[in-house]
Amino acid sequence: MTKHADPYCLRSRLSWRLLSLQAALLVALVAVVILALCASGFMLAERDEDRVIDVVQHALARDAQGGLMLRSTAELKQLRAETPDLWFLVRDRQGDSLSEGSVPAEFAAIGGALDQISQARLGWQLFEDDPRKAPARLKRVETDAGNVQVITATQGRLTGAKAMFTTALMFLGIALPGLLLMGTATFIATPMIVRRAFRGLDATADQARRIDIHQRGARLSVDGIPSEVVPLVTAVNDALARLDEGYARHKRFVADAAHELRTPIAILNTRLESLPSGPDKTRLIEDAARLATLAEQLLDIQRLDRCGHPFTRVDLVAVAQGVAAELAPLAIAAGYELALDAPSSPIETLGDTAALERALTNLVQNAIQHGPRRGTIGIRVSKPACIEVTDEGAGIPPDQREMIFEPFYRLTPLDRGAGLGLNMVREIMLLHRGHVSVLDGANGGACFRITLPPIRES
């Protein structure tokens, strides 16, 4: 068994995929930029301008006389070993200072002037000064010797952990705001774009929902829909054309078959009349009459469908009276009483008289054929435009009251008939924009109700 994938939301899936693609492209772009800057030595040198300040900050202390001194820490020893040109200048708020290495003259005398500055970068201007000028870093930090100002060269080896941290900060500072901005724009713009692009498809879907079995030549419009969807709509239109062609062939066959059945049915009725009276003759006459009604109903459906419902005013009371008069001998011969309950004033609807007569005839014949061969079969006409046929049989189980109107469905497999009669009645009702249903009868049995749209008097 093939497992079908669940439907998905195109707007949501497209938004997430666009966001993923944008994120991947942005990460790749930032990575390329960072790598290029690192390779050129412009952005991330292998030296850490704050490492010297960090080492001095932890090594600084006061001697017994209160002067500044450096403790011989492991970090300080390592820094001196790996930085031969190391220099720094430490100055506290009292003016005491401590230095190591060769402090450039341009930085040696500026400490006092920058006492109120917490940090600064000092050096040459790109493309304007001599790049051989020594850059420096000034920062005020808290130490065991108190708050001091440290000036040093931008030097000290950059550790791997700090390099990764710096790179991550750069990435977050550049990529994350851009990703958030693009993601917001994507989730706002993508649904709007998809909705606008598929607006024409919504109209096409509405056209498809309005297509029914009685509508011929219906096709879906390809105007205003994306070109990617046009092949699907074209395929649906081709399928509709094939269905129309097949339906037309089917209709022609049914009409031809119904016409051909008229002659043998008439011959059969003539021969049945010559048989001696008895139960078998009664049953055969019922079957022949039912077969004739089915053939005429098939022709009615073809005629109404082909002619576009050429309806006129029909008096349902007159229809019921005609059917009752025609079927009374058949019902009496089968052991029933046929009762008609109709008002004296007309109850009118728009429809085809012959088709409605045959639909009612089918229901009465159905009651005769499937009833207990005793009791009363009733025909009742009521307002606004309703006809009911009741019997005193076993009734229709509630779980089968919809299925009995399907073609070839029978309550019992060995039941007489082909299972087409009630389906023909429903088809005629649909052509009249009416409805047929089955209920429980007032005295037991079944009650088949035909409901038609009444004529509204102005």
FIVEXVEX-224429 format. One record per atom (N, C-alpha, C): z, y, x. Coordinates in steps of 0.2 Angstrom, whole numbers, plus 5000, padded with zeros to 4 digits. Example, Ala and Ser with C-alpha at 12.3 -4.5 7.8 and 13.67 -1.06 7.14 Angstrom:
503949725066/503949785062/503949845066/503549895064/503649955068/503950005064/
end
This chain:
500049945004/500050005000/500050065004/499550115003/499550175007/500150225005/500450245010/500950295009/500650365009/500750405004/500550465003/501050525006/500750565010/501150625012/501350665007/502050695007/502250745002/501850805003/501750844998/501450914998/501950955002/501651005006/501951055010/501751125008/502151175010/502051245009/501651265015/501051285013/500551315019/500851375022/501151425018/501451485021/501951475026/502451425024/502951415028/502751375034/502351325034/502151285039/501751335044/501251375041/500851425045/501351475049/501851495046/502251545049/502651515055/502951455054/503251425059/502851405065/502251385063/501751365069/501551425073/501451485069/501251545073/501851565077/502451565074/502951585078/503051545084/502951475084/503051435089/502551445095/501951465092/501351485097/501551545100/501751595097/501951665100/502551655105/503051615103/503551605107/503351575114/502851515113/502651485119/502251535124/501751575120/501351625124/501851675128/502351695124/502751745127/503151725133/503451665132/503851635137/503351625143/502751595142/502251585148/502151655151/502051705147/501851775150/502451805154/503051795151/503651825155/503751785161/503651715161/503651675167/503151695172/502551705170/502051725175/502251795178/502451845174/502551905177/503151905182/503651865180/504251855184/504051825191/503651775190/503451735196/503051785201/502651815198/502151865201/502551915205/503051945202/503551995205/503951965210/504151905209/504551875214/504151855220/503551835219/503151815225/502951875229/502851935225/502651995229/503252025232/503852005231/504452035234/504652095231/504352115225/504452185223/505152185218/505152125214/505652135209/506352095211/506252035214/506851995216/506751975223/507152015227/507151995234/507651945235/507651915241/508151855242/508851885244/508951955244/509551985246/509852015239/510552015239/510952035233/511252095235/511152155232/511452215234/512152225232/512452185227/513152185226/513552135229/513252085233/513652035236/514152065241/513852115245/514252145251/514852175247/514752215242/515352245238/515752195236/515552135233/516052085230/516452055236/516152045241/516552015247/517052065250/516852125250/517352175253/517852185248/517652185241/518152205236/518752145237/518552085238/519052035238/519452035245/519152055250/519452055257/519852115258/519852175255/520152235256/520852235254/521252265258/522052265257/522352325261/522952335261/523352385265/523752355270/523752385276/524152365281/524852395280/525352385285/526052405285/526052475284/525652515287/525652585287/525352615281/525052575277/524752595271/523952615272/523752595278/523052605279/522552545276/521952565276/521452515273/521352465279/521252395277/521152345281/520752285278/520452245281/520052185279/520452125281/520552085276/520752015277/520251975279/520351925284/519851885286/519751825282/519351835276/519151785271/518551745273/518551685271/517951645272/517251675270/517251705264/516651745262/516451795267/516951835270/516851885274/516551855281/516851805283/516551775289/515851755288/515751715282/515051695281/514551755281/514751805277/514351865277/514151895283/514651905288/514551925295/514051885299/514151815297/513751775301/512951775299/512851785293/512151775290/511851845290/512251905291/511951965291/512152005297/511652005302/511852035308/511852115308/511452135303/511452215303/511852235297/512452205296/512852215291/513252285292/513252325287/513652385287/513952405280/514452435280/514752465274/515252515276/515452555271/515952615271/516352615265/517052605266/517552605261/517952665261/518052695255/518452765255/518852765249/519552775250/519952775244/519952855242/520352865236/520452925233/520852975237/521252945242/521552995247/521153015253/520552995253/520153015259/520152965264/520552915264/520552865270/519952825269/519652805275/519052765275/519152705280/518652665279/518552605283/517852585283/517552575289/516852555290/516752495295/516152475294/515952415298/515252425299/515052405305/514352415307/514052485308/513452485308/513152555310/512952585303/513352635301/513252665295/512752725296/512152725292/511652775293/512052845292/511752895296/512052955295/511952995289/511452975285/511353005279/511752985273/512152925275/512552905270/513352915272/513452925278/514152925281/514552985278/514153045276/514553105274/514553115267/514253075263/514153095255/514753065251/515153025254/515652985250/516153035246/516353095249/516853135246/516453175240/515853185241/515453225236/515353185230/515353115230/515253075225/515853035222/516453065223/517053035221/517053025213/516753065209/516753055202/516153005199/515852985204/515252935202/515452865203/515452825197/515652755197/515152715201/514552725200/514052685204/513352725205/513052705210/512352735211/511952695216/511352705216/510852675220/510552725224/510552725231/510352775235/509852745240/509252785241/508752765245/508152805244/507552775246/506952805246/506552795240/506052845238/505652845232/505052805234/504852765229/504252725230/503652765231/503252755235/502552785236/502652865239/503252885239/503352955241/503752955248/504152915250/504552915256/504352865261/504652865267/504552805272/504952745269/504552695268/504952635266/505452605271/505352635277/505852605282/506552635282/506552685278/507252715277/507752665274/508352665276/508852615274/509052635267/509052585262/509252605255/510052585255/510352605250/511152595250/511352585243/511952555242/512252545235/512952575235/513052625230/513752645230/514052625224/514752605224/515052575218/515752585219/516152605214/516852615214/517152545211/517652515214/517852455212/518652455213/518952405209/519652395209/519852335214/520252355219/520452305225/521252295225/521452255230/522152255231/522452315234/521952355237/522152415240/522052475235/521952465229/521852515224/521152525223/520952585219/520252595217/519952635223/519352605226/519052625231/518352635230/517952675234/517252685234/516952645240/516452605238/516152565243/515352585244/515152595250/514452615251/514152565256/513652525254/513352475259/512652475258/512352435263/511552425262/511452375256/510852375253/510652325248/510552265252/511052225253/510952165257/511452115255/511352055258/511752005256/511351945253/511351885255/510951835252/511051825245/510551815241/510551805234/510751725233/511251715229/511351645228/510951615222/510851545222/510451515217/510651535210/511351525209/511651535202/511551605200/511551655204/511551725202/510751745201/510351705205/509651715204/509451695197/509651635195/509551605188/509851655183/510451675184/510751725179/510351785179/510151815184/509751875184/509051865180/508751805182/508151795179/508251785171/508751745169/508851735162/508951805159/509351855162/509451915159/508751955158/508351945163/507751985163/507351955157/507351885156/506951855151/507251875144/507851875143/508151895137/508051965136/508052005141/507952075140/507152095138/506752055140/506052065139/505752025133/505851955133/505551905129/505951905122/506551905122/506951895116/506751955111/506852015113/506652075108/505952065105/505452045110/504752045108/504751985103/505051925104/505051865100/505351885093/505851915093/506151935087/505651985083/505352025086/504952075083/504352035080/504051995084/503451955082/503651905076/504251875077/504451825072/504551865065/504851925065/504951955059/504251975056/503852005060/503152025058/502751955055/502851905058/502451845056/502751815049/503351815048/503651795042/503551845036/503451905038/503251955033/502551955031/502151955037/501351965036/501051895034/501251835036/500851775035/500851755027/501451765024/501451745017/500951795013/500951855015/500551905012/499751895013/499651875019/498951855021/498751795017/499151745017/498951675014/498851695006/499351725003/499351744996/498651774994/498451824998/497851864997/497251824998/497251775003/496751735005/496551684999/497151664996/497051604991/497151634984/497051704983/497051724977/496451704972/495951694976/495351674972/495451594970/495751564974/495951484973/496351484967/496851524966/497251524960/496851534954/496351574954/495851584948/495451514947/495251484952/494951424952/495351364949/495951364951/496451314948/496551324941/496551394939/496651404931/496051384928/495451384931/494851364927/494851284927/495151254932/495151174932/495651154926/496251194926/496751174921/496451184913/495951224912/495651234906/495151184904/494951144909/494451094907/494751034903/494451014898/494650954894/494050914893/494150854890/493650804889/493050824885/493250874880/492750894876/492350954878/492450974884/492051034887/491551004892/490951014890/490350994895/490151044899/489851034905/489551074909/490051124913/490651114912/491151154915/491151144923/491151204927/491151204934/491651254936/491851244942/492351284945/492051334949/492251404949/491951454953/492151454960/491651474964/491751474971/491851544974/491851594969/491851664970/492551684973/492651714978/493251744980/493751694983/493451634985/493951584989/493751584996/494151555000/494051555007/493451505009/493051515014/492551465015/492751395017/493351395020/493651325021/493751285015/493851315009/494051275003/493351264999/492851305001/492251294997/491951224997/491951185002/491751115002/492151074997/492851084996/493251044991/493051064984/492951134983/492751154976/492051124974/491651124979/490951094978/490951024977/491450984980/491450914979/491750904972/492250944970/492450934963/491950954958/491551004959/490951014954/490450964954/490350934960/489950874960/490150814956/490850804957/491150754953/491150764945/491250834943/491250854936/490550834934/490050854938/489350844936/489150764935/489450724939/489350654938/489750624932/490350654931/490750634925/490350654918/490050714918/489650734913/489050694911/488750674917/488150624916/488350564913/488950534916/489150464914/489450474907/489750524905/489950534898/489450544893/488850574895/488350584891/487950514890/487950474895/487650404894/488050364890/488750374890/489250334886/489150354879/489050424878/489050444871/488350424868/487850424872/487150394869/487250324867/487550284872/487650214870/488050204864/488550234863/489050224857/488650244851/488250304851/487950324845/487350274844/486950244849/486450204847/486750134845/487350114847/487650054845/487850064838/488150114836/488450134829/487850134824/487250164826/486650154822/486450084821/486450054827/486149984826/486649934822/487249954822/487749914818/487649924810/487349974808/487349994801/486949934797/486449914800/485949864796/486349804796/486549774801/486949704801/487549714796/487849764796/488449774792/488249774785/487749814783/487449814776/487249744774/486949704778/486749634777/487349594776/487849604780/488449564779/488849574773/488849634771/489149654764/488749624759/488149624759/487749594753/487849514753/487949484759/488049414759/488749394756/489249444758/489949424756/489949434749/489649474746/489649484738/489449424735/489049384738/488749324735/489249264735/489749274739/490249214740/490649214734/490949154733/491449144727/492049174729/492349204723/493049234724/493549194727/493949224731/494549194734/494849234740/495449214743/495749254748/495249264754/494849214756/494449224762/493949274761/493649274755/493149324753/493449394753/494049404751/494449464751/494549494758/494749444762/494849464769/494249484773/493749444771/493049464775/492749524772/492849544766/492649604763/493049664766/493749654767/494149704771/493849714778/493749664781/493549664788/492849704789/492349684784/491749714784/491749794783/492249804778/492349874776/492649914782/493049884785/493349914791/492849924797/492449874798/491949884803/491449934801/491249944795/490849994793/491150064794/491750074792/492150134793/492150154801/492250104805/492250114812/491650144815/491050114812/490450134814/490250204812/490450214806/490350284804/490750334807/491350314809/491850364813/491550374820/491250324823/490950334829/490350384829/489950384823/489450424822/489650494821/490250504817/490550564815/490750604822/491050564826/491350594833/490750624837/490150574837/489550604841/489250664838/489250664831/488950714828/489350784829/489950774828/490450834828/490450864835/490450814840/490450834847/489750874849/489250844847/488550874849/488450934845/488650944839/488451004835/488951064836/489451054840/489951104841/490351124835/490651074831/491151074826/490851124820/490351104817/490051144811/490451134805/491151164805/491551154800/491451204794/491651174788/491651214782/492351204779/492451234773/493051234769/493151164766/493651124767/493751054764/494351054760/494351034754/494951024750/495250954751/495850954754/496150884756/496350844750/496450884744/496550844738/495950804736/495350844736/494750804734/494650744739/494750754745/494650704750/495050644748/495750654747/496150604745/495950564739/495750604734/495550574727/494950534728/494450554732/493850514734/494050444737/494450454742/494650394746/495050344742/495550364738/495950324733/495450294728/494950324725/494550294720/494050244724/493850254730/493450204733/493850144736/494450154738/494750094741/495250064736/495350084730/495750054725/495549984723/494949964722/494749894721/494949854727/494849874733/494949834739/495749824739/496149874738/496849874739/497149824733/496849834727/497149784722/496949714723/496349704726/496149634727/496549604733/496849644737/497249624742/498049614740/498149634734/498849624732/499249684732/498949744733/499349804733/499249844727/499749894726/499549954721/499450014726/498950054723/498750114727/498950174723/499450214726/499750274722/499450334726/499250384722/499050454724/499550504722/499850544726/500250594725/499950664728/499650704723/499250764726/499350814721/499450884723/499550934718/498850944714/498950984709/498351004705/497951054708/498251104712/497851154716/497551124722/497051154725/496751134731/497151154737/497151114742/497451124749/496851124754/496751174757/496051184760/496251184768/495751164772/495751164779/494951174781/494851194787/494151194790/494051134793/493451094791/493351034794/492751004792/492650944793/492050904791/492250854786/491950864780/492250824774/492150744776/491550724778/491450654779/491850624784/491950664790/492450634795/493150624793/493350674789/494050674787/494150614782/493650604777/493650554773/493750484776/493350474781/493350414785/493950404789/494250454792/494950454795/495450434790/495450454784/495950434779/495850364777/495150354776/494950284774/495250234779/495150254786/495350204791/496150194790/496550244789/497250234788/497450194782/497050194777/497250154771/497050084772/496450074775/496250004777/496649974782/496950014787/497449984791/498049964788/498350004783/498849984779/498749914775/498149914772/497949854768/497949794773/497649794778/497449744783/498149714786/498549764788/499149744792/499849744787/499749754781/500349754777/500549684774/501049674770/501249604768/500949584762/500349614760/499949594754/500349594748/500749644748/501149664741/501449734742/501749764737/502049824737/501549884736/501749944737/501350004736/501050034742/500450054742/500150094747/500150164744/500450214747/500450284745/500050334749/499650374745/499350434748/499650494745/499850534750/500250594748/499950654751/499750704747/499450774750/499950824749/500150864754/500650914754/500350974758/500751034756/500551094760/500951094767/500751134772/500151174772/499451144772/499451084776/498851044776/498950974779/499250934775/499550874777/499350814772/499250754775/499050694771/499450644774/499850604770/500250544773/500050484769/500050434773/499850364770/500450314772/500750294767/501350254768/501250184765/501650134768/501550064766/502250034766/502349974764/503049944764/503049884768/502649884774/502649834778/503249834783/503149804789/503649794794/503749864798/503349914798/503349974801/503149964809/503150024812/502950024819/503550034824/503749994829/504250004833/504250074836/504750114837/504750174840/504450184847/504550124851/504250134858/503550114858/503250104852/502550094852/502150144848/502450194846/502150234841/501650284844/501650294851/501150324854/500650284857/500750224859/500250174862/499750154857/499950144850/499550124845/498850164844/498950224847/498350264846/497850264852/498050224857/497650214863/497050154861/496450164864/495950114862/496150044864/495949994860/496049924861/496749904861/497249944859/497949924859/498149894852/498449834853/498649804846/499349784847/499749784841/500449774842/500549704844/500149654841/500149584843/499549564846/499549524851/498849504854/498349464850/498649434845/498249394840/498049434834/498249494834/498149534828/497349544827/497249544820/496549554818/496249624820/495649634822/495349704823/495349704831/494949764833/494849774840/495249824843/495749854839/496149904841/495849974842/495349994838/494950054839/495050104833/495250074828/495350114822/495750174822/496350164825/496850224825/496650274831/496350244836/496050284841/495450334838/495050304834/494550344831/494850404826/495350384823/495750434819/495950494823/496350474829/496550524833/496050574836/495450544838/494850574841/494650624835/494550604829/494350654824/494850704823/495450694823/495950744823/495950794828/495850774834/495750814840/495150864839/494650834836/494050874835/494150934830/494650914826/494850964820/495451004822/495650994829/496251034831/496851014827/496850954825/497450924821/497850874825/498250834821/498650794824/498850734820/498850674822/499050614818/499650584822/500150564818/500750534820/501050484816/501450444818/501750384814/502550394813/502850384807/503550394806/503750334802/504450334801/504650284797/504550304789/504350254785/504250264778/504850274774/504850314769/505450324765/505750264762/505250214760/505550144757/505350094762/505450104769/505250054774/504550064776/504350024780/503650024782/503550084787/502850094787/502650154791/502350204787/502350264790/502150324787/501650364792/501050354791/500550394795/500350464792/500450514797/500450584794/499850614798/499450644794/498850684797/499050764795/499050794801/499250874800/498650914803/498350954798/497750994800/497951064800/497551114803/497751184803/497551214796/497951244792/497751264785/497351334786/497051344781/496651414780/497151464778/497151514782/497551574781/497251624777/497451634771/497151684766/497351754768/496851794769/496951864771/497251904765/
end
